[in-house]
Amino acid sequence: MKENDVFSSFAFYATASLVKMMIMAPLTSRQRHNKRAYQNPEDVVASKLDPSEVKVNEQDQDVQRVKRNHLNDLENIIPFVLVGMFYIAIMPNLDVARWHFRIFFASRILHTIAYSQLVASCILSEP
């Protein structure tokens, strides 16, 4: 039953991490829409807004911050899921495995908060 418990724990934290990663895509879109900073001319047309009010702007700092956060999730969560499958195959200790999964998930949440809040405040406070 040990391997089922390790797998169950892994499945929970992997799913939670993947859901967190998928939430970042609509947040990026929302930020683009709120800032009216679209990446492509086609997006401006699709926005159904007056083209004079909307600009193609790939350099908006707020949009780029959310986008980089999402890309960072892609770079970390997908390998976590793949490596985690190999890790559970070696039948690790249940408590150690749970702590690995918990620490990874907590670090992803804390990274998102820190990057979106703290980095933004540092950028805004620079002279």
N, C-alpha and C positions, 0 to 999 in steps of 0.2 A: 504493500500500500504506500510505501515511502515514495516511489517514483511518481505515483499519481498525485501526491500532495505537492511535490516539487513542481510537477507539470502544471497543476492547478494554480499554484502561486505565480509561476512564470506566465501562464496564460492571462491571469488577471492583470499583472503589471505591464505585460506587452500590449494587451488590448487598451489599457488606460493610456499608455504612451502613444499608441497609434491614433487613438481618438483625439488626444491633445494635439498631435501633429496635424490631423485633418481639420481641426478647428482653426488652425492658423491660416488656412487658405481663404475662408470667408472673411476672416479679420483683415487680411490684406486687401481683399476686394472692398470691404467696407471703408477702410482707410483711404483707398484710392477714390472712392465715390465721395466721401465726406470732404476730402481735400481737393476734389475735382482735378486730380493729377493722374491722368491716364498714361499708359505706357505706349499705346499704339493709336494711330488715327482711327482705326476701325472701332476701338473702344469708345472714342468720342462720339462716333455716329451711333453706336449701340446704346449710349447713355440716354438718348432721347432728350438731351438738353440742348439749349441753344449753343451751337459751336463757338460763338464768340465768348461764352462764359466758361468754356472748358478748354483746357490746354493739354497738349502732349508734354508731359513732364516726367522724365525718368529720374530726376534728381531730388525730388521732395524728400527731405530727411525723415519725416514721420512715416511715410510709406515705405521707404527703404529700410527703416528700422524693423518694421513688422515683417517685411519680406526676408531680411537677413535672419531674423529669428526663425522663420519657417524653414529656410534653407539649412540653418544649423540643426533643426530637428530632423530634417531629412538625412543629414550627414551622420547623425548619431543614433537615431531610433531604429532605422532599418538595420544597421549593423548589430545593434543590441538584440533585435529579434533573431537575426541569423546566428549570431554567436551564442545567444541564449539557448537555441535549440541544441547546439553541440554540447553546451555546458550541462544541460539537464540529461543528456545522454550518458554522461559519466557518473550519474547518480550521486550528486553531491549531498552533503549533510543538509537536511531541511532548513534548519535555522540559519546556517551560513548562506544558503541560496536565497532565502527570503530577504536577508539583510542586503545582499547584492542587488536584488530586484528593487527593494525599497529605496536604497540609496540612489540608484540610477534614476528612478522615477522622481524622487524628491529633487534631485539635482536638475532635472529637466524643467520642473516647475519653477524652482528658484532661479534658474538661468533666464527663463522667460520673463519673470517679474523684474529681476535685476537689469536685464538688458533693455526692457521696454521702459522702465521707470527711472533707474539710476543713471543709465547712459543718457537718457533724454535730459535729465536735470543737469548733468555735467556739461552737456553740449550747450544748453541754454544759459548756463552761468559763466561760460567762458567769455572773456572780454573781447 
